[in-house]
């Protein structure tokens, strides 16, 4: 299975098979899981060879104060799909037939979304948008092109020169902002964990951070070598109360990847301003992340581009639950979904 994952998802890279195999053992065969939880699925051909896989991560959610057993899915792959055209659909149906009340994914591409819809699933439009802010135009173009063709990364020095010239000519990526008595600081793991639990309380549907344990999710998110170092920051308002927090991966000269932004309704602008300013100070050429509906106004007013990325999709056998989730303010992405996995952004070198 590790060879198939490397072949399907890590094209052009040569991961350590032992490291990748060890990671799969950790996330798929965790001894803390019991036999009643939803499990990842594999598709095996007639010769007994694994040709498909869908990762399933159990997640206990809280909806209006009651517990909902859920499962997030990601990393669905089929080896040689032309030889096994029904493998993806069969994997999805097997996952949806599990014991969970609610099934969801935050990383469905166009094909996966249509498969979910054929079996009664739905897309959550407001949770299926990404956002992008360009901080250094020339450097951004080089980074974006270099992601597809690595030799182009050699143009980074030229991009830096052009951006410095643009800055001296009057180009301003970030407007001056008013902090209104707030302060933002680099946070310890414990501080950001406390802030996440506090700030996620405003969501009608949110994870029960005890199952799985939030510290374990954050530990996985630390190791995304292709995205850079994980930065954690908390924004404090008057009285030293956390009003926002965010986590993102950054490397100088690259596009920063946002894992999570949580903020009180009146502090969304403070969170985005802090995030963009910190990323710029670190030398990032742009910032991208998932656009939570609570951040829309702050993102648009700061001239961030909103676009459709991967879809957030949901499925429930109980149609009343499906309707309730569609109407709720939901936290189902980042640490709440499957983006915390090292499979997304890890090199395993």
C-alpha positions as MATLAB code, in Angstrom:
seq = 'XXXXXXXXXXXXXXXXXXXXXXXXXXXXXXXXXXXXXXXXXXXXXXXXXXXXXXXXXXXXXXXXXXXXXXXXXXXXXXXXXXXXXXXXXXXXXXXXXXXXXXXXXXXXXXXXXXXXXXXXXXXXXXXXXXXXXXXXXXXXXXXXXXXXXXXXXXXXXXXXXXXXXXXXXXXXXXXXXXXXXXXXXXXXXXXXXXXXXXXXXXXXXXXXXXXXXXXXXXXXXXXXXXXXXXXXXXXXXXXXXXXXXXXXXXXXXXXXXXXXXXXXXXXXXXXXXXXXXXXXXXXXXXXXXXXXXXXXXXXXXXXXXXXXXXXXXXXXXXXXXXXXXXXXXXXXXXXXXXXXXXXXXXXXX';
ca = [
       0.000    0.000    0.000;
       2.844    2.401    0.750;
       4.268    1.826   -2.728;
       0.882    2.594   -4.263;
       0.555    5.800   -2.208;
       4.002    6.971   -3.287;
       3.213    6.177   -6.914;
      -0.209    7.864   -6.945;
       0.301   10.884   -4.650;
       4.049   11.501   -4.542;
       4.960   11.559   -8.211;
       8.447   12.868   -8.838;
       9.530   12.281   -5.236;
      11.276    9.298   -3.686;
      10.084    8.833   -0.089;
      11.635    6.428    2.357;
       9.432    3.338    2.133;
      10.241    2.394    5.722;
       9.208    5.839    7.058;
       6.037    5.874    4.984;
       5.160    2.333    6.034;
       5.768    3.175    9.696;
       3.474    6.195    9.405;
       0.691    4.132    7.882;
       1.069    1.669   10.741;
       0.690    4.514   13.232;
      -2.396    6.142   11.735;
      -4.206    2.996   10.579;
      -3.456    0.489   13.321;
      -3.448    2.689   16.421;
      -3.770    0.404   19.439;
      -6.079    2.929   21.133;
      -8.833    2.308   18.603;
     -11.515   -0.266   19.299;
     -13.435   -2.629   17.056;
     -16.572   -0.457   16.929;
     -14.871    2.472   15.166;
     -15.002    3.051   11.401;
     -11.934    1.694    9.655;
      -9.933    2.496    6.550;
     -10.691    0.275    3.556;
      -8.682   -1.393    0.823;
      -9.657   -2.772   -2.585;
      -7.993   -6.074   -3.459;
      -7.916   -7.512   -7.002;
      -8.426  -11.148   -7.939;
      -4.744  -11.902   -7.422;
      -4.911  -10.608   -3.855;
      -2.972   -7.403   -4.640;
      -4.089   -4.165   -2.981;
      -5.208   -1.837   -5.769;
      -7.169    0.790   -3.878;
      -7.386    2.518   -0.508;
      -9.469    5.064    1.364;
      -8.232    6.491    4.658;
     -10.848    6.823    7.402;
     -10.221    8.797   10.592;
     -12.798    8.454   13.427;
     -13.964   11.760   14.844;
     -16.380   12.469   17.671;
     -18.318   15.690   17.024;
     -20.606   17.875   19.112;
     -23.776   19.197   17.464;
     -25.914   21.492   19.551;
     -24.611   19.880   22.716;
     -25.168   16.273   21.667;
     -22.538   13.773   20.574;
     -22.321   12.715   16.922;
     -20.037    9.840   15.953;
     -18.377   10.881   12.705;
     -15.566    9.794   10.396;
     -13.451   11.913    8.074;
     -12.187   10.384    4.842;
      -9.214   11.275    2.696;
      -6.392    9.887    0.561;
      -8.674    7.793   -1.640;
      -6.580    6.241   -4.364;
      -6.887    3.551   -7.021;
      -3.899    2.015   -8.754;
      -4.451    1.523  -12.483;
      -8.082    2.776  -12.428;
      -8.519    1.816  -16.067;
      -8.280   -1.829  -14.979;
     -10.509   -1.322  -11.918;
     -13.121    1.283  -12.918;
     -15.507    0.516  -10.030;
     -12.885    0.375   -7.275;
     -13.335    4.007   -6.156;
     -17.101    3.724   -5.895;
     -16.855    0.463   -3.985;
     -14.363    1.931   -1.529;
     -16.597    4.937   -0.926;
     -19.699    2.806   -0.371;
     -17.818    0.573    2.073;
     -16.728    3.622    4.058;
     -20.206    5.169    4.101;
     -21.663    1.851    5.317;
     -19.568    2.088    8.486;
     -20.935    2.600   12.007;
     -20.573    6.408   12.008;
     -23.583    8.764   12.061;
     -21.890   11.361    9.875;
     -19.283   10.938    7.131;
     -17.353   13.847    5.651;
     -14.280   14.864    3.704;
     -12.654   18.263    3.195;
     -10.446   17.186    0.270;
     -12.869   15.878   -2.373;
     -11.844   16.659   -5.950;
     -14.369   16.902   -8.777;
     -14.517   13.146   -9.369;
     -14.849   12.327   -5.667;
     -17.546   14.972   -5.205;
     -19.672   13.452   -7.966;
     -19.238   10.008   -6.418;
     -20.454   11.326   -3.042;
     -23.462   12.972   -4.654;
     -24.448    9.772   -6.469;
     -24.791    7.946   -3.150;
     -26.747   10.696   -1.403;
     -23.965   12.936   -0.181;
     -23.946   16.715   -0.404;
     -21.379   19.458   -0.814;
     -21.185   22.287    1.727;
     -20.646   25.278   -0.610;
     -19.503   27.761    2.051;
     -16.847   25.316    3.299;
     -15.550   24.524   -0.190;
     -13.711   27.766   -0.912;
      -9.997   28.468   -0.582;
      -8.379   31.868   -0.292;
      -5.145   33.324   -1.587;
      -3.215   36.498   -0.859;
      -0.205   37.457   -2.978;
       2.460   39.233   -0.931;
       5.318   39.397   -3.446;
       4.050   39.089   -7.058;
       7.266   38.049   -8.826;
       8.292   35.686   -6.041;
       4.793   34.222   -6.035;
       4.971   33.463   -9.768;
       8.347   31.774   -9.326;
       7.117   29.704   -6.364;
       3.928   28.649   -8.167;
       5.820   27.671  -11.307;
       8.565   25.961   -9.308;
       6.017   23.733   -7.605;
       5.351   22.112  -10.998;
       8.847   22.382  -12.487;
      11.570   22.444   -9.842;
      14.384   23.965  -12.017;
      12.396   27.217  -12.166;
      13.121   27.722   -8.457;
      16.544   28.957   -9.556;
      14.774   32.186  -10.575;
      14.028   33.121   -6.956;
      16.834   35.720   -6.725;
      15.480   37.440   -9.835;
      11.980   37.398   -8.359;
      13.296   39.027   -5.179;
      14.948   41.829   -7.186;
      11.731   42.506   -9.113;
       9.678   42.574   -5.921;
      12.066   45.002   -4.250;
      11.785   47.266   -7.290;
       7.982   46.993   -7.199;
       7.985   47.898   -3.519;
      10.167   50.976   -4.100;
       7.835   51.976   -6.957;
       4.848   52.032   -4.614;
       3.396   48.505   -4.664;
       1.822   47.760   -1.270;
       0.623   44.232   -0.513;
      -0.517   44.958    3.045;
      -2.320   48.028    4.282;
      -1.527   49.548    7.659;
      -3.924   48.130   10.227;
      -5.269   49.274   13.566;
      -4.689   46.709   16.312;
      -7.310   48.237   18.652;
      -5.482   47.264   21.827;
      -4.791   43.690   20.711;
      -1.478   41.864   20.577;
      -0.421   38.735   18.738;
       2.358   36.460   19.926;
       4.042   33.213   19.016;
       2.382   30.578   21.181;
       3.507   27.416   22.844;
       1.731   24.189   21.997;
      -0.204   24.362   25.257;
      -1.294   27.970   24.673;
      -2.563   27.323   21.171;
      -4.342   24.152   22.269;
      -6.189   26.121   24.960;
      -7.112   28.809   22.430;
      -8.401   26.254   19.906;
     -10.690   24.653   22.454;
     -11.984   28.038   23.625;
     -12.562   29.564   20.178;
     -14.123   26.496   18.568;
     -16.972   26.785   21.058;
     -18.765   29.267   18.768;
     -19.354   26.558   16.148;
     -22.638   24.633   16.279;
     -20.896   21.538   14.874;
     -17.375   21.057   16.142;
     -15.014   18.264   17.198;
     -14.925   16.845   20.677;
     -11.214   17.564   20.965;
     -10.736   14.714   23.438;
     -11.392   11.995   20.856;
      -8.996   11.955   19.149;
      -6.758   13.954   21.444;
      -5.963   17.415   20.065;
      -2.261   17.289   21.080;
      -1.811   14.175   18.944;
      -3.314   15.879   15.894;
      -1.011   18.855   16.358;
       1.999   16.554   16.689;
       1.172   15.053   13.286;
       0.818   18.527   11.773;
       4.352   19.434   12.902;
       5.924   17.211   10.233;
       5.021   18.646    6.838;
       8.492   19.037    5.401;
       7.355   20.206    1.961;
       5.397   23.102    3.500;
       7.993   24.310    5.986;
       7.948   24.988    9.718;
       4.666   25.067   11.640;
       3.988   28.441   13.253;
       1.409   28.881   16.025;
       0.156   32.277   17.108;
      -2.540   33.557   19.435;
      -4.144   37.000   19.210;
      -5.125   38.499   22.561;
      -7.672   41.260   23.089;
      -8.082   43.581   26.002;
      -7.735   41.789   29.300;
      -5.412   39.169   27.796;
      -8.303   37.057   26.542;
      -7.583   34.990   23.384;
      -9.770   36.342   20.562;
      -8.122   34.448   17.681;
      -5.476   31.883   16.903;
      -3.973   30.442   13.759;
      -1.514   27.810   12.580;
       0.366   27.828    9.299;
       3.403   26.309    7.634;
       5.954   28.661    6.124;
       9.277   28.705    4.354;
      11.062   31.811    3.039;
      10.434   32.260   -0.673;
       7.417   29.906   -0.700;
       3.650   30.220   -0.361;
       2.556   29.813    3.259;
      -0.060   27.086    3.905;
      -2.684   27.844    6.531;
      -3.835   24.868    8.595;
      -6.405   26.636   10.810;
      -7.745   30.077   11.662;
     -10.206   30.469   14.544;
     -11.528   33.833   15.704;
     -14.344   35.467   17.581;
     -16.782   37.130   15.138;
     -15.446   40.629   15.815;
     -11.807   39.520   15.659;
     -11.639   37.915   12.205;
      -9.899   40.964   10.768;
      -7.334   40.970   13.568;
      -6.583   37.307   12.874;
      -6.109   37.777    9.119;
      -4.026   40.941    9.552;
      -1.766   39.178   12.028;
      -1.434   36.127    9.806;
      -0.552   38.099    6.669;
       1.887   40.343    8.524;
       3.645   37.370   10.153;
       3.896   35.489    6.846;
       5.341   38.577    5.140;
       7.906   39.032    7.926;
       8.966   35.398    7.439;
       9.679   36.077    3.759;
       6.693   34.228    2.307;
       5.565   35.293   -1.178;
       1.899   34.478   -0.610;
      -0.573   32.844    1.758;
      -3.264   30.288    0.999;
      -5.814   28.478    3.136;
      -9.405   27.245    3.493;
     -11.959   30.056    3.712;
     -14.224   29.606    6.710;
     -17.499   31.560    6.208;
     -16.748   33.546    9.365;
     -13.651   34.930    7.638;
     -15.250   35.929    4.312;
     -15.695   39.636    5.040;
     -12.191   39.983    6.482;
     -10.647   38.179    3.497;
     -12.540   40.126    0.827;
     -11.828   43.497    2.459;
      -8.129   42.627    2.406;
      -8.254   41.848   -1.307;
      -7.751   38.143   -0.932;
      -8.828   35.946   -3.832;
     -11.579   33.401   -3.076;
     -11.784   30.369   -5.344;
     -13.206   26.870   -5.375;
     -10.616   24.354   -4.226;
     -11.304   20.934   -2.835;
     -14.912   20.368   -1.797;
     -16.163   19.666    1.714;
     -18.741   16.891    1.369;
     -21.016   15.196    3.904;
     -23.190   12.075    4.053;
     -25.609   10.717    6.642;
     -28.190    7.940    6.475;
     -30.416   10.132    8.661;
     -31.557   12.870    6.275;
     -32.655   15.101    9.144;
     -29.063   15.042   10.438;
     -27.802   15.895    6.956;
     -30.124   18.885    6.826;
     -29.132   19.996   10.311;
     -25.428   19.884    9.454;
     -26.019   21.855    6.240;
     -27.653   24.619    8.258;
     -25.116   24.718   11.071;
     -21.947   26.757   11.413;
     -19.540   23.857   11.167;
     -15.876   23.314   11.926;
     -14.889   20.404    9.656;
     -11.561   21.413    8.123;
      -7.916   21.593    9.180;
      -7.385   19.902   12.529;
     -11.108   19.079   12.525;
     -10.855   17.207    9.224;
      -7.891   15.397    7.725;
      -5.471   18.211    6.763;
      -3.469   17.583    9.957;
      -2.133   14.362    8.440;
       1.516   14.204    7.468;
       0.325   12.469    4.296;
      -0.571   16.005    3.142;
       2.690   17.932    2.869;
       5.118   15.379    4.287;
       8.140   14.223    2.294;
       9.038   11.079    4.307;
      12.618   11.479    3.100;
];
